[in-house]
Amino acid sequence: MKHLNPKAFSRSAHLARWRMMLLLWGMVLLTTQAFSQRAQISLPITWQDSATTDLTTTDFGGTISSLQADPANPSRIALRIIKDQSAQTWAGTTLSTNNGLAANIPFAANANLMKVVVYAPASGVVFRLKAEDKNDPTKSVETEATTTVANAWDTLTFNFANQATGTAAINYSYTFDKLSIFPNFGVDGATAGTQTYFIGYVNHVGSGGGGGGGGTTRAQISLPITWQDSATTDLTTVDFGGTISSLQADPTNATRVALRIVKDATAQTWAGTTLSTANGLAAN
């Protein structure tokens, strides 16, 4: 019977181990390279494109963020932010790495609005949104909006022409290419207890300025009406007879916008909403 050479066997096992290590390192390098080639995050943020976009977020002050299933539609992804019992009043999450957004937020005198679709455990929760220069945090602007529903998607409109009390007014000469959001701003975790929030959609939608001067350059509404183009089209509606209309998150797809019409207890039989201003549609 032919015996194995122990030294030859040892060399063979050693080479096999090296081949396996090289294979594993190659897989790691390929995976790292694939992720490093993902695009820098930019507006609009929908959280659905992690395969092609780097959706890394940066927490501070006691938040913990991660991509999770949309609480109202598990087939979609949302950003979950947990503000735990140790969180500071100013705890929040930067919606990017320190590299910020791929493009500047195009704020202008008549383009100050941002929409953020949020899911909070209560109504009356204050969210603060901060835009800043990623290279100079002293150049920033902050504003706030408040939730109106509990445990449902809620579209918040942030008007940066109305800065938060005690913060600087917007300066249109600055570069704004970094966004941070502060759920339940001003309330610490010890007071509120651990709370969970979701962010479904973030975008600059333009029109809106101080003194009601915004929106004058937007196009007159025309068919087809989709409610997605508020940055370029005047989507003002006119209610009558007891309706209340507003642009809100689509009830089945929180990344899209729909026109919500509430017909309240005082409404007339003929209550309704005109799908334009008094100027009507741009074409017959």
BAFI-3210 file (N, C-alpha, C; in Angstrom, 3 decimals, decimal comma, padded with zeros to 6 digits):
// residues 284
n [1|2|3|4|5|6|7|8|9|10|11|12|13|14|15|16|17|18|19|20|21|22|23|24|25|26|27|28|29|30|31|32|33|34|35|36|37|38|39|40|41|42|43|44|45|46|47|48|49|50|51|52|53|54|55|56|57|58|59|60|61|62|63|64|65|66|67|68|69|70|71|72|73|74|75|76|77|78|79|80|81|82|83|84|85|86|87|88|89|90|91|92|93|94|95|96|97|98|99|100|101|102|103|104|105|106|107|108|109|110|111|112|113|114|115|116|117|118|119|120|121|122|123|124|125|126|127|128|129|130|131|132|133|134|135|136|137|138|139|140|141|142|143|144|145|146|147|148|149|150|151|152|153|154|155|156|157|158|159|160|161|162|163|164|165|166|167|168|169|170|171|172|173|174|175|176|177|178|179|180|181|182|183|184|185|186|187|188|189|190|191|192|193|194|195|196|197|198|199|200|201|202|203|204|205|206|207|208|209|210|211|212|213|214|215|216|217|218|219|220|221|222|223|224|225|226|227|228|229|230|231|232|233|234|235|236|237|238|239|240|241|242|243|244|245|246|247|248|249|250|251|252|253|254|255|256|257|258|259|260|261|262|263|264|265|266|267|268|269|270|271|272|273|274|275|276|277|278|279|280|281|282|283|284]
n.u [000,856|000,533|001,946|000,926|002,824|003,618|004,662|004,140|001,368|000,875|001,858|000,027|-002,422|-001,858|-001,577|-004,208|-005,599|-004,579|-005,524|-008,274|-008,371|-007,501|-009,601|-011,753|-010,874|-010,919|-013,670|-014,521|-013,222|-014,437|-017,099|-016,811|-015,886|-018,107|-020,016|-018,723|-018,979|-021,533|-023,940|-023,770|-026,061|-029,060|-031,614|-034,901|-035,295|-036,059|-035,519|-035,621|-033,624|-031,187|-029,400|-028,124|-027,559|-025,855|-027,173|-026,450|-026,839|-026,346|-026,275|-026,986|-026,779|-028,334|-030,016|-031,074|-030,790|-032,102|-032,661|-035,839|-038,844|-041,615|-044,028|-046,710|-046,890|-045,472|-044,094|-042,499|-039,670|-038,564|-036,993|-036,190|-036,197|-035,118|-035,619|-034,198|-034,379|-032,184|-031,753|-030,937|-032,446|-031,959|-031,452|-030,959|-030,883|-028,639|-029,310|-027,578|-024,121|-021,165|-020,455|-022,622|-025,252|-025,558|-026,108|-026,732|-029,354|-031,898|-032,617|-034,405|-035,683|-038,390|-038,657|-038,699|-039,633|-039,737|-040,766|-041,532|-042,321|-043,628|-043,899|-045,334|-045,707|-047,651|-049,900|-049,102|-046,371|-043,264|-041,161|-037,932|-036,117|-033,002|-030,895|-027,683|-024,312|-022,148|-019,445|-019,139|-020,508|-021,490|-022,945|-026,124|-029,649|-032,717|-035,918|-039,345|-041,970|-045,170|-046,676|-049,919|-051,408|-051,630|-049,676|-049,780|-048,997|-047,827|-047,712|-045,362|-044,795|-042,054|-041,126|-038,566|-038,282|-039,343|-037,668|-036,638|-037,224|-034,693|-032,718|-030,666|-031,705|-032,537|-029,944|-029,457|-027,121|-025,552|-024,286|-026,309|-026,151|-026,552|-028,596|-030,404|-032,562|-034,716|-036,493|-039,327|-038,379|-036,760|-037,684|-036,540|-035,298|-035,669|-037,941|-039,916|-039,722|-038,728|-039,165|-040,421|-039,889|-040,642|-039,271|-040,381|-040,112|-038,367|-038,028|-037,227|-039,608|-039,999|-041,926|-042,898|-042,597|-041,376|-043,836|-045,849|-045,092|-044,240|-044,287|-045,284|-044,194|-044,794|-046,199|-049,500|-052,057|-052,703|-054,140|-052,637|-053,502|-051,444|-050,482|-047,843|-046,055|-045,512|-043,415|-043,069|-045,578|-048,577|-050,451|-052,651|-055,849|-059,448|-061,726|-065,203|-068,370|-067,824|-065,618|-062,204|-059,206|-055,967|-052,513|-051,236|-049,603|-049,886|-052,302|-051,747|-049,198|-046,637|-044,555|-045,479|-047,589|-050,891|-054,113|-055,865|-059,187|-061,229|-064,437|-066,321|-068,322|-069,964|-070,450|-072,062|-074,579|-073,681|-071,007|-067,583|-064,521|-062,637|-060,379|-058,160|-057,006|-059,062|-058,471|-058,656|-057,952|-054,968|-055,385|-058,103]
n.v [-001,195|002,196|004,887|008,205|011,141|012,980|015,619|016,492|016,406|018,333|020,612|020,720|021,138|023,592|025,212|025,015|026,325|028,922|029,470|029,562|031,740|033,793|033,761|034,537|037,120|038,298|038,282|040,027|042,397|042,813|043,192|045,457|047,260|047,342|048,539|050,947|052,140|053,013|055,573|058,954|060,182|061,940|064,446|063,661|061,885|058,584|056,161|053,691|052,775|051,406|049,688|051,047|053,544|055,248|055,032|055,635|056,913|059,414|059,407|061,346|062,537|060,600|059,049|056,225|055,023|053,208|051,291|050,056|048,031|049,738|050,936|050,963|049,795|047,054|046,232|048,217|050,394|052,276|054,935|054,235|055,856|055,668|057,235|057,083|056,489|057,778|059,910|063,220|066,537|067,627|065,531|063,754|062,908|062,872|062,980|061,533|060,673|062,268|063,509|064,710|065,858|065,027|067,132|070,663|072,041|073,723|076,413|079,486|082,876|082,515|079,859|078,055|075,802|072,538|069,141|066,568|063,291|061,804|059,401|059,158|058,476|060,023|062,850|066,357|066,321|067,839|068,315|069,172|070,537|070,822|072,571|072,772|073,896|071,465|071,731|073,809|074,201|076,453|077,849|077,736|076,833|076,562|075,080|074,353|071,867|070,397|067,338|066,056|063,811|060,538|057,563|057,153|057,957|061,218|064,244|066,662|070,123|072,136|075,370|077,248|079,948|080,829|080,803|078,766|079,759|081,687|080,918|081,390|083,424|082,379|082,388|083,102|083,079|081,133|077,744|074,964|071,785|069,624|067,743|067,509|065,867|066,295|064,504|065,014|067,411|069,279|067,843|065,589|062,157|061,045|062,280|061,754|059,030|055,981|056,372|055,736|056,671|057,221|057,974|058,658|059,997|062,631|065,856|068,782|071,127|073,599|076,274|078,993|081,594|084,281|086,498|085,746|085,850|083,834|081,453|082,783|082,490|079,995|077,591|077,734|075,465|072,409|069,803|066,517|066,188|065,471|066,017|065,891|067,845|070,301|072,042|073,302|073,898|075,671|074,422|075,206|074,926|075,480|075,563|074,912|075,203|073,692|071,952|070,845|071,062|069,690|069,075|065,896|062,897|060,104|057,707|054,993|054,851|056,240|057,716|059,258|062,035|063,194|064,762|065,574|065,651|066,808|066,409|067,912|067,802|069,983|070,378|071,187|069,681|070,091|070,551|070,919|070,917|073,081|072,360|074,073|077,486|080,469|081,099|078,860|076,168|075,802|075,176|074,486]
n.w [000,000|-000,857|000,814|001,936|001,524|004,274|004,290|001,708|001,755|003,679|002,386|000,267|001,617|002,736|000,459|-000,491|001,516|001,158|-001,408|-000,890|000,881|-000,799|-002,626|-000,982|-000,226|-002,724|-003,234|-001,222|-002,019|-004,518|-003,705|-002,081|-003,998|-005,674|-004,002|-003,515|-005,913|-006,047|-006,616|-005,396|-002,974|-003,871|-004,420|-005,736|-002,598|-002,130|-000,992|-002,223|-003,878|-003,138|-004,335|-006,341|-005,345|-002,752|000,239|002,807|006,075|008,662|012,056|015,032|018,400|019,635|018,017|016,010|012,914|010,081|007,081|006,490|006,205|004,816|007,049|006,354|003,915|003,192|000,916|000,094|000,862|003,668|005,563|008,776|011,894|015,099|018,118|021,044|024,667|025,664|024,077|022,898|023,000|020,539|018,884|015,851|012,301|009,647|006,257|004,554|003,825|005,177|002,883|001,822|-000,416|-003,920|-005,592|-005,397|-003,347|-004,949|-003,814|-003,943|-004,221|-004,800|-004,371|-001,986|-000,702|000,799|000,708|002,937|003,544|006,313|008,993|012,005|015,567|016,724|016,469|016,159|016,489|016,307|013,602|012,686|009,973|008,480|006,309|004,897|004,139|003,151|003,483|005,191|008,063|009,356|007,576|007,120|007,223|008,957|009,509|010,548|010,802|011,564|012,551|011,617|011,879|013,422|013,362|010,573|007,161|006,548|004,882|005,176|004,867|004,468|004,856|003,973|003,893|006,169|008,775|011,600|014,987|016,456|014,716|011,756|008,951|005,593|003,184|-000,017|-001,425|-000,435|-000,560|-000,466|000,339|001,967|004,148|007,185|009,479|012,282|014,363|016,488|017,606|020,150|022,289|024,643|024,869|027,382|028,285|026,310|025,973|024,274|020,854|017,564|014,230|010,738|007,540|004,352|001,925|000,362|-000,889|-002,827|-003,593|-004,488|-005,077|-003,068|-000,810|001,287|002,612|000,891|-001,732|-003,397|-006,118|-008,342|-010,836|-011,753|-014,031|-015,546|-014,576|-016,358|-018,433|-018,722|-015,216|-012,599|-010,095|-009,294|-009,981|-008,600|-008,367|-010,800|-011,752|-011,036|-008,646|-007,217|-005,724|-005,543|-003,036|-002,203|-000,568|001,706|001,615|002,126|000,684|-000,090|-000,934|-000,431|000,841|-001,319|-000,506|-000,864|-001,798|-000,555|-001,613|-003,622|-004,626|-003,950|-004,463|-001,679|-000,545|001,893|003,038|005,232|008,308|008,091|005,447|002,311|000,109|-002,430|-002,207|-003,181|-005,178|-007,153|-009,684|-010,026|-010,056|-010,153|-012,727|-014,257|-016,604|-018,622|-021,262|-023,526]
ca.u [000,000|001,333|001,652|001,008|003,941|003,046|005,079|003,404|-000,015|000,866|001,967|-001,231|-003,440|-001,475|-001,945|-005,670|-006,024|-004,234|-006,469|-009,555|-008,219|-007,473|-010,958|-012,562|-010,437|-011,421|-015,101|-014,641|-012,827|-015,466|-018,269|-016,459|-015,841|-019,479|-020,690|-018,068|-019,380|-022,893|-024,033|-024,016|-027,488|-029,540|-033,062|-035,681|-034,879|-037,201|-035,017|-035,862|-032,568|-029,937|-028,484|-027,388|-027,301|-025,373|-028,207|-025,915|-027,251|-025,459|-027,071|-026,327|-027,589|-029,099|-030,927|-030,579|-031,525|-031,844|-033,677|-036,769|-040,092|-042,619|-044,998|-048,047|-046,798|-044,232|-043,391|-041,631|-038,663|-038,550|-035,930|-036,690|-035,360|-035,501|-035,091|-034,353|-034,529|-030,976|-031,600|-030,952|-033,541|-031,547|-031,073|-031,482|-030,193|-028,265|-029,818|-026,454|-022,833|-020,630|-020,290|-023,829|-026,018|-024,804|-026,382|-027,237|-030,796|-032,033|-033,418|-034,436|-036,669|-039,735|-038,510|-038,215|-040,346|-039,374|-041,794|-041,023|-043,410|-043,193|-044,828|-045,022|-046,642|-048,642|-050,031|-048,497|-044,924|-042,496|-039,959|-037,103|-035,300|-031,864|-030,078|-026,418|-023,170|-021,421|-018,075|-019,138|-021,759|-021,998|-023,860|-027,248|-030,990|-033,547|-037,330|-040,073|-043,340|-045,778|-047,554|-051,351|-052,033|-050,822|-049,558|-050,148|-048,106|-048,232|-046,823|-045,024|-044,213|-041,086|-040,903|-037,307|-038,378|-039,739|-036,672|-036,971|-036,874|-033,328|-031,768|-030,413|-032,553|-031,917|-029,077|-029,470|-025,764|-024,902|-024,487|-027,020|-026,007|-026,606|-029,880|-030,571|-033,918|-034,753|-037,853|-039,725|-037,344|-036,998|-038,108|-035,510|-035,776|-036,101|-039,303|-040,832|-039,533|-038,276|-040,178|-039,974|-040,397|-040,232|-039,204|-040,670|-039,856|-037,820|-037,743|-037,443|-040,742|-039,948|-042,670|-043,226|-041,636|-041,836|-044,822|-046,782|-044,678|-043,765|-045,171|-045,835|-043,631|-045,178|-047,117|-050,916|-052,349|-053,300|-054,276|-053,156|-053,140|-050,896|-050,154|-046,434|-045,201|-045,765|-042,261|-043,162|-046,979|-049,385|-051,468|-053,649|-057,244|-060,417|-062,782|-066,483|-069,453|-067,445|-064,504|-060,858|-058,301|-054,533|-051,633|-050,794|-049,050|-050,774|-052,589|-051,226|-047,808|-046,245|-043,548|-046,166|-048,470|-052,260|-054,948|-056,811|-060,352|-062,005|-065,795|-066,565|-069,701|-070,750|-070,472|-073,323|-074,718|-072,970|-069,625|-066,591|-063,234|-062,217|-059,011|-057,332|-057,411|-060,157|-058,011|-058,957|-056,899|-054,182|-055,921|-059,493]
ca.v [000,000|003,406|005,835|009,620|011,900|014,004|016,961|016,850|016,652|019,617|021,675|020,761|021,767|025,001|025,883|025,078|027,403|030,195|029,697|029,955|033,100|034,713|033,819|035,357|038,510|038,788|038,565|041,242|043,544|043,046|043,757|046,825|048,069|047,537|049,522|052,240|052,725|053,500|057,017|059,792|060,429|063,227|064,617|063,270|060,694|057,675|055,012|052,427|052,513|051,139|048,939|051,968|054,797|055,101|055,582|055,736|058,086|059,705|059,726|062,145|062,924|059,506|058,385|055,028|054,958|052,050|051,045|049,026|047,980|050,779|050,390|050,882|049,059|046,287|046,004|049,364|050,654|053,615|055,133|054,229|056,562|055,445|058,212|056,288|057,191|058,556|060,916|064,643|067,305|067,955|064,300|063,685|062,081|063,487|062,104|061,260|060,644|063,632|064,086|065,458|065,537|065,112|068,431|071,672|072,273|074,985|077,431|080,812|083,732|081,955|078,392|077,790|074,701|071,133|068,235|065,341|062,411|061,185|058,510|059,401|057,809|060,949|064,151|067,413|066,118|068,830|067,904|070,269|070,185|071,738|072,518|073,446|073,680|070,322|072,144|074,915|074,074|077,753|078,324|076,815|077,371|075,546|075,398|073,274|071,513|069,586|066,278|066,255|062,505|059,555|056,218|057,212|058,837|062,620|065,072|067,920|071,149|072,966|076,619|077,784|081,396|081,044|080,070|078,436|080,790|081,646|080,478|082,383|083,447|081,770|083,237|082,427|083,005|079,953|076,418|074,051|070,447|068,640|067,813|066,736|065,931|066,137|064,140|065,433|068,369|070,003|066,910|064,550|060,788|060,768|062,800|061,111|057,587|055,553|056,574|055,339|057,504|056,793|058,980|057,948|060,755|063,966|066,552|070,223|071,306|074,934|077,504|079,457|082,597|085,174|087,496|085,229|086,217|082,695|080,738|083,596|082,125|078,631|077,500|077,493|074,039|071,900|068,355|065,744|066,645|064,334|066,547|065,652|068,882|071,581|072,927|074,039|074,174|076,185|073,415|075,784|074,537|076,372|074,787|075,590|074,433|072,932|071,016|071,330|070,298|069,921|068,042|065,000|061,639|059,091|056,777|053,648|054,959|057,454|058,478|060,088|063,057|063,202|065,818|065,088|066,516|066,462|066,967|067,803|067,656|071,177|070,520|071,185|068,581|070,466|070,903|070,351|071,595|073,421|071,848|075,173|078,792|081,022|081,228|077,637|075,393|076,528|074,877|073,956]
ca.w [000,000|-000,992|001,893|001,584|002,086|005,162|003,884|000,485|002,175|004,385|001,374|-000,476|002,471|002,878|-000,790|-000,560|002,410|000,529|-002,514|-000,295|001,408|-001,939|-003,172|-000,075|-000,369|-004,009|-003,083|-000,410|-002,842|-005,522|-003,030|-001,689|-005,211|-006,155|-003,160|-003,662|-007,181|-005,984|-006,794|-004,226|-002,803|-004,381|-004,387|-004,561|-001,877|-001,983|-000,236|-002,938|-004,854|-002,429|-005,198|-007,212|-004,640|-001,381|001,118|004,158|006,839|009,781|013,247|016,071|019,557|020,216|017,079|015,334|011,655|009,224|006,062|006,942|005,439|005,012|008,006|005,756|002,658|003,362|-000,341|-000,123|001,883|004,253|006,547|010,155|012,861|016,487|019,065|022,254|025,937|025,954|023,019|023,229|022,379|019,177|018,186|014,487|011,319|008,377|005,199|003,638|004,502|005,316|001,546|001,478|-001,616|-005,174|-006,218|-004,481|-003,288|-005,700|-003,155|-004,557|-003,569|-004,977|-004,365|-000,632|-000,066|000,698|001,219|003,539|003,953|007,562|009,711|013,412|016,465|017,273|015,819|016,956|016,635|015,547|012,875|012,171|008,814|008,370|005,099|005,166|003,257|003,715|003,771|006,150|008,814|009,819|006,531|007,226|007,457|009,611|009,657|011,209|010,421|012,623|012,063|011,864|012,069|014,139|012,781|009,151|006,414|006,629|004,071|005,826|004,007|005,178|004,136|004,469|004,014|007,562|009,550|012,983|015,957|016,965|013,689|010,707|007,761|004,418|002,380|-001,314|-001,982|000,126|-001,142|000,436|-000,246|003,040|004,849|008,414|010,017|013,731|014,775|017,834|017,990|021,390|023,345|024,779|024,974|028,750|028,412|025,365|025,882|022,956|019,820|016,227|013,141|009,409|006,474|003,125|000,696|000,613|-002,148|-002,969|-004,503|-005,063|-004,874|-001,726|-000,375|002,330|002,216|-000,099|-003,078|-004,165|-007,011|-009,415|-012,128|-012,116|-015,172|-015,273|-014,587|-017,597|-018,475|-017,585|-013,880|-011,836|-008,760|-008,958|-010,562|-007,924|-008,525|-012,063|-012,084|-009,935|-008,352|-006,318|-005,951|-004,902|-002,368|-002,006|000,042|002,886|001,419|002,452|-000,174|000,088|-001,482|000,623|000,350|-001,888|000,600|-001,126|-002,237|000,151|-002,344|-004,599|-004,075|-004,462|-003,905|-000,678|-000,337|003,077|003,047|006,667|008,791|007,743|003,986|001,582|-000,845|-003,656|-001,876|-004,094|-005,346|-008,514|-009,839|-010,534|-009,556|-010,948|-014,112|-014,976|-017,242|-019,617|-022,599|-023,510]
c.u [000,887|000,935|001,775|002,230|003,382|003,421|004,330|001,957|-000,136|000,952|000,668|-002,326|-003,166|-001,864|-003,461|-006,204|-005,754|-005,191|-007,821|-009,494|-008,219|-008,852|-011,846|-012,185|-010,942|-012,893|-015,317|-014,318|-013,876|-016,705|-018,014|-016,462|-017,241|-020,188|-020,056|-018,475|-020,829|-022,910|-024,229|-025,511|-027,867|-031,061|-033,673|-035,138|-036,107|-036,843|-035,195|-034,639|-031,212|-028,934|-027,609|-026,989|-026,847|-026,348|-027,758|-026,398|-026,336|-026,287|-026,269|-027,302|-028,445|-030,171|-030,257|-031,408|-031,138|-032,953|-034,517|-037,989|-040,988|-043,700|-046,413|-048,067|-045,479|-043,476|-042,441|-040,688|-038,811|-037,357|-036,564|-035,690|-035,924|-034,817|-035,288|-034,342|-033,316|-030,812|-031,684|-032,152|-033,252|-031,122|-031,702|-030,626|-029,885|-028,590|-028,770|-025,239|-022,382|-020,389|-021,535|-024,518|-025,178|-024,987|-026,944|-028,757|-031,048|-032,967|-033,301|-035,571|-038,093|-039,707|-037,896|-038,757|-039,671|-040,513|-041,100|-042,232|-042,931|-044,306|-044,433|-046,060|-047,722|-048,771|-049,405|-047,016|-044,189|-041,277|-039,215|-036,275|-034,226|-031,132|-028,802|-025,405|-022,335|-019,990|-017,985|-020,449|-022,289|-022,946|-025,032|-028,556|-031,843|-034,997|-038,062|-041,448|-043,847|-046,729|-049,004|-052,089|-051,078|-050,848|-050,103|-049,163|-048,688|-047,230|-046,604|-044,378|-043,321|-040,790|-039,660|-037,244|-038,793|-038,810|-037,148|-036,478|-035,450|-032,291|-031,683|-031,416|-031,799|-031,107|-028,894|-028,103|-025,010|-025,149|-025,175|-027,011|-025,919|-027,902|-029,849|-031,988|-033,898|-036,187|-038,118|-038,703|-037,748|-037,435|-037,066|-036,136|-036,267|-037,542|-040,285|-040,806|-039,058|-039,417|-039,575|-040,667|-039,914|-040,222|-039,380|-040,234|-039,359|-037,545|-037,932|-038,557|-040,917|-040,832|-043,044|-042,170|-042,204|-042,859|-045,770|-046,371|-044,281|-044,786|-045,659|-045,310|-044,022|-046,224|-048,556|-051,198|-053,006|-053,403|-053,058|-052,688|-052,672|-050,540|-048,700|-045,540|-045,406|-044,595|-042,388|-044,580|-047,727|-050,548|-052,497|-055,051|-058,158|-061,557|-064,065|-067,478|-069,069|-066,407|-063,195|-059,888|-056,846|-053,759|-051,074|-050,176|-050,161|-051,039|-052,083|-049,777|-047,258|-045,173|-044,178|-047,120|-049,840|-052,988|-055,934|-057,936|-061,128|-063,356|-066,295|-068,052|-070,581|-070,967|-071,884|-073,376|-073,878|-071,507|-068,647|-065,340|-062,972|-060,735|-058,104|-057,658|-058,602|-059,777|-058,219|-057,731|-056,175|-054,705|-057,328|-059,495]
c.v [001,237|004,410|007,276|010,241|013,012|015,409|017,427|017,187|018,023|020,772|021,840|021,456|023,257|025,792|026,035|026,203|028,775|030,517|030,181|031,388|034,128|034,871|034,710|036,825|039,106|039,145|039,839|042,480|043,870|043,684|045,202|047,744|048,366|048,593|050,903|052,919|053,205|055,021|057,725|060,129|061,816|063,269|064,214|061,999|059,825|056,422|053,677|051,946|052,218|050,368|049,866|053,262|054,515|055,806|055,618|057,021|058,226|060,175|060,573|062,406|061,831|058,925|057,148|054,860|053,719|051,953|049,859|049,027|049,150|050,226|050,257|050,058|048,278|045,999|047,149|049,542|052,084|053,715|055,179|054,951|056,301|056,501|057,591|057,141|058,033|059,739|062,336|065,326|067,557|066,713|064,250|062,810|062,907|062,503|061,867|060,940|062,093|064,297|064,825|064,954|065,725|066,465|069,386|071,714|073,641|075,999|078,753|081,586|083,199|080,420|077,952|076,522|073,351|070,316|066,991|064,531|061,624|060,312|058,603|058,744|058,717|062,164|065,202|067,250|067,098|068,159|069,163|069,737|071,256|071,500|073,303|073,177|072,561|070,687|073,252|074,906|075,385|078,370|077,361|077,572|076,233|076,021|074,167|073,061|070,514|068,555|066,555|064,943|061,593|058,228|056,147|058,138|060,246|063,444|066,412|068,864|072,047|074,203|077,291|079,309|081,787|080,236|079,832|079,538|080,599|081,179|081,526|082,279|082,832|082,806|082,540|082,372|081,784|078,722|075,540|072,653|069,352|068,845|066,956|066,933|065,573|065,780|064,524|066,401|069,101|069,133|065,803|063,174|060,434|061,221|062,009|059,597|057,221|055,661|056,229|056,180|056,922|058,000|058,245|058,656|062,138|064,630|068,055|070,412|072,761|075,962|077,761|080,426|083,437|086,155|087,036|085,503|085,046|082,174|081,519|083,196|080,715|078,641|077,297|075,996|073,621|070,376|067,716|066,307|065,431|064,712|066,343|066,862|070,255|072,549|073,804|074,463|074,665|075,223|073,905|075,312|075,470|075,527|075,604|074,641|073,570|071,853|071,667|070,475|070,661|068,798|067,214|063,758|060,752|058,039|055,351|053,660|056,280|058,264|059,375|061,039|062,956|064,407|065,184|066,118|065,988|067,172|066,812|067,803|068,853|071,315|070,448|069,970|068,827|070,850|070,226|071,203|071,854|073,096|072,859|076,404|079,251|081,194|079,945|076,949|076,206|076,308|074,317|072,441]
c.w [000,000|000,081|001,373|002,234|002,959|004,750|002,649|000,828|002,847|003,398|000,611|000,325|002,617|001,631|-000,924|000,320|001,797|-000,622|-001,978|000,228|000,280|-002,562|-002,314|-000,165|-001,675|-003,936|-002,290|-001,239|-003,894|-004,906|-002,635|-002,897|-005,725|-005,341|-003,310|-004,963|-007,175|-006,025|-005,462|-004,162|-003,316|-004,274|-005,718|-003,924|-001,647|-001,192|-000,964|-003,710|-004,206|-003,285|-006,027|-006,516|-003,216|-000,444|002,587|004,825|008,058|010,975|014,226|017,214|020,148|019,320|016,499|014,070|010,863|008,191|006,491|006,032|005,825|005,956|007,454|004,477|002,659|002,071|-000,671|001,061|002,389|005,196|007,935|011,054|014,254|017,350|020,448|023,520|026,308|025,006|023,553|022,569|020,907|018,384|016,799|013,591|010,078|007,267|004,115|004,488|004,688|003,973|001,071|000,222|-002,870|-005,853|-005,180|-004,489|-003,918|-005,030|-003,911|-003,887|-003,707|-004,986|-003,039|000,007|-000,262|001,299|001,751|004,000|005,171|008,142|011,173|014,308|017,038|016,365|016,729|017,206|015,735|014,910|012,459|011,009|008,647|007,064|005,375|004,061|003,879|004,103|004,806|006,925|009,381|008,801|006,464|007,356|008,004|009,665|010,178|010,596|011,451|012,039|012,452|012,075|012,832|013,401|011,358|008,466|006,355|005,822|004,758|004,819|004,849|004,324|004,714|004,440|005,422|008,447|010,981|013,914|016,467|015,972|012,576|009,570|006,586|003,653|001,036|-001,976|-001,460|-000,751|-000,101|-000,185|000,826|003,817|006,101|008,926|011,499|014,143|016,231|018,412|019,269|022,543|023,459|024,982|026,360|028,967|027,558|025,442|024,491|021,955|018,461|015,173|011,818|008,468|005,152|001,857|001,092|-000,728|-002,000|-003,984|-004,925|-004,433|-003,421|-001,259|000,729|001,786|001,135|-001,519|-003,947|-005,129|-008,200|-010,781|-012,560|-013,231|-014,704|-015,420|-015,904|-017,505|-019,134|-016,250|-013,080|-010,406|-008,372|-009,249|-009,928|-008,046|-009,767|-012,422|-010,855|-009,699|-007,326|-006,718|-005,167|-004,339|-002,245|-001,340|001,218|002,674|001,838|001,652|000,100|-000,573|-000,333|-000,005|-000,207|-000,801|000,372|-001,588|-001,719|-000,566|-003,408|-003,889|-004,731|-003,875|-002,934|-000,522|000,859|002,980|004,479|007,017|008,450|006,239|003,408|000,642|-002,086|-003,389|-002,835|-004,174|-006,818|-008,646|-010,540|-009,725|-010,383|-012,421|-014,929|-015,541|-018,322|-021,035|-022,473|-023,396]
res [m|k|h|l|n|p|k|a|f|s|r|s|a|h|l|a|r|w|r|m|m|l|l|l|w|g|m|v|l|l|t|t|q|a|f|s|q|r|a|q|i|s|l|p|i|t|w|q|d|s|a|t|t|d|l|t|t|t|d|f|g|g|t|i|s|s|l|q|a|d|p|a|n|p|s|r|i|a|l|r|i|i|k|d|q|s|a|q|t|w|a|g|t|t|l|s|t|n|n|g|l|a|a|n|i|p|f|a|a|n|a|n|l|m|k|v|v|v|y|a|p|a|s|g|v|v|f|r|l|k|a|e|d|k|n|d|p|t|k|s|v|e|t|e|a|t|t|t|v|a|n|a|w|d|t|l|t|f|n|f|a|n|q|a|t|g|t|a|a|i|n|y|s|y|t|f|d|k|l|s|i|f|p|n|f|g|v|d|g|a|t|a|g|t|q|t|y|f|i|g|y|v|n|h|v|g|s|g|g|g|g|g|g|g|g|t|t|r|a|q|i|s|l|p|i|t|w|q|d|s|a|t|t|d|l|t|t|v|d|f|g|g|t|i|s|s|l|q|a|d|p|t|n|a|t|r|v|a|l|r|i|v|k|d|a|t|a|q|t|w|a|g|t|t|l|s|t|a|n|g|l|a|a|n]
***
